[in-house]
Amino acid sequence: MNKTRLFQQKFFRTKYHEALLTMQSMNLLTIPTIKKTSYDAFISQTASSIMLRRGMTSLGKTQGKLVILGSGWAGFKLLKDIDTRHYEVIVVSPRNYFVFTPLLASSSVGTLEFRCVVEPVRRYSPKIQYYQAYADSVDIKKQTIHCTSNLNNKKDKFTIQYDTLVVAVGANSNTFGIPGVGDYALFLKDISDARKIRQRVIECFELASQPNVTKEEIPGLLHFAVVGGGPTGVEFSAELHDFITQDMARLYPDLINLVTMTVYDVAPQILGSFDQSLRDYAIKKFTRKGIQIRTGTLVEAVNERHLVIKDNGNVSYGMLVWATGLTDNPLTRAMGEYIIKDQSAKRLLTDNYFRVLSKDDGMPVNNVYAIGDCASIKDYDLPATAQVANQKAMHLRKSLTRIAKDGGSFENVKPFKFTNLGSMVYIGEQKAMVDLTSTNVKAKERGTLAWIFWRSSYFTMTISLRNKILIPMYWILTWFFGRDVSKF
Ligand SMILES: Cc1cc2nc3c(=O)[nH]c(=O)nc-3n(C[C@H](O)[C@H](O)[C@H](O)COP(=O)(O)OP(=O)(O)OC[C@H]3O[C@@H](n4cnc5c(N)ncnc54)[C@H](O)[C@@H]3O)c2cc1C
């Protein structure tokens, strides 16, 4: 350290010490004892203490306000890891928690309790600010976001300003405009959906047990239909089958032989993204369990009691779960007026740095990013998965830190490259499939070993220590005592 720097530090140390003592005497500081420590310690003590007193969040944030819309895989990963020394972080999301979607199907049948698969956003307060609200629209020129509170008795409108915006609002389930789906089908996107499914399964069994129900009505009530033969539909069917055969069979022995389960898909095969041999294995296992697979089948309409199948008439059902396809949500639809969208998937189109592209000139908008299911990179098609959303969020976090360190310059930011880590799917009765054929490893595994891998991978990926304790605890409880069948 040179002499001038030493002199500066000594000088400032004395001055800061005097200033701190004065501020403390004026009751402006919260530091209990002020010692002559290092220059850096003085600076950080003063700054953090003043911030605490005044509730300020932006002191020293060179990059200003970073607003993150959404608290799903993409938004939550970013808000959790972003360097708040550079950015004043504001999160806007209608739900104040993150949902660990790979274990949502387990929670919908009670293998896990709902609490095990959520993480509260507020855990990261006061490092970040949070508003429970929907973002309705974004004014890119004025750098403002118009929001509506999402609280029971409060639907207030308010506007917030941003310097940098990250859109991570995910996508909605696609009903493809099929009449009745929105009214009568259940979805599996959020914890509230999982709760509805669990209640409905139990309700179907209770309805079928009522004294005045006719024999003809029972098979319809106990027909569980799933539309969508992708990983979500297959995993849910597998979990539901476990629940019915392991728990409901014991509690409703007279009804169990009347239960049917069907997976419908308009595509010619289920699990289209998996290796052919694994697909065949899943079909064999499902068929053996008695789960019917109806591929190449179009559901034309849905009413309160029936699915209307093209060329096949009406099929009664007790519960219908719709697990097929995604479409844009209202915010990304509204942004489509001035941002280029991928026409087929209806996602916001971005460059390799996740910057959205303006409709005016096709150029990237420098301070507006889109990641996760609501966005796709131009000429770089990636699936709408948690894996992609997570990697995009990690990359964006690095880019934003780089920009902050380089004083706002974009020069050293690297383009995104996806690393495919393979796919996994649970197929029931403690069996799963792991497909790494799309990676460099070229491996695939199925059966119980794959199930152990499936469970341990997701267990490792859970975020909080609380859930790392709760999840294995519920797995063990379910193993010993079965799933809870109370309906409330
Ligand atoms: C049951 C299920 C199982 C899955 N299993 C896997 C799996 O095993 N592996 C895998 O890779 N992928 C899996 N996926 C897919 C994965 O969950 C999604 O790809 C991932 O959630 C996308 O992350 P996201 O952050 O873009 O969107 P989401 O996680 O959907 O989050 C969107 C967020 O935006 C919020 N939001 C919505 N509208 C607004 C608005 N207007 N303003 C502000 N906030 C808004 C929402 O409340 C939510 O917090 C699964 C999906 C489901 C449904």
The ligand as an ORCA input file, in Angstrom:
! r2SCAN-3c Opt
* xyz 0 1
  C     -46.408    -30.672    -12.559
  C     -45.182    -30.209    -13.271
  C     -44.025    -30.967    -13.199
  C     -42.875    -30.544    -13.850
  N     -41.748    -31.297    -13.757
  C     -40.612    -30.871    -14.343
  C     -39.421    -31.627    -14.220
  O     -39.407    -32.674    -13.591
  N     -38.302    -31.151    -14.814
  C     -38.300    -29.984    -15.519
  O     -37.253    -29.577    -16.030
  N     -39.425    -29.247    -15.669
  C     -40.570    -29.656    -15.096
  N     -41.720    -28.924    -15.234
  C     -41.701    -27.690    -16.031
  C     -41.229    -26.529    -15.176
  O     -41.925    -26.470    -13.970
  C     -41.407    -25.213    -15.915
  O     -40.706    -25.280    -17.116
  C     -40.881    -24.076    -15.050
  O     -41.739    -23.907    -13.953
  C     -40.765    -22.776    -15.818
  O     -40.303    -21.802    -14.942
  P     -40.785    -20.277    -15.073
  O     -40.107    -19.539    -13.988
  O     -40.619    -19.818    -16.452
  O     -42.358    -20.329    -14.845
  P     -43.167    -20.740    -13.555
  O     -42.385    -21.667    -12.710
  O     -44.495    -21.183    -14.052
  O     -43.327    -19.373    -12.754
  C     -44.004    -18.261    -13.262
  C     -44.131    -17.244    -12.154
  O     -44.667    -16.038    -12.677
  C     -45.737    -15.610    -11.860
  N     -46.625    -14.792    -12.697
  C     -47.581    -15.187    -13.559
  N     -48.163    -14.116    -14.131
  C     -47.558    -13.028    -13.623
  C     -47.707    -11.624    -13.822
  N     -48.605    -11.126    -14.672
  N     -46.923    -10.782    -13.119
  C     -45.993    -11.264    -12.247
  N     -45.807    -12.575    -12.033
  C     -46.571    -13.442    -12.716
  C     -46.340    -16.895    -11.328
  O     -47.112    -16.681    -10.176
  C     -45.068    -17.672    -11.034
  O     -44.536    -17.288     -9.803
  C     -42.887    -29.338    -14.599
  C     -44.060    -28.577    -14.671
  C     -45.191    -29.000    -14.010
  C     -46.432    -28.150    -14.092
*
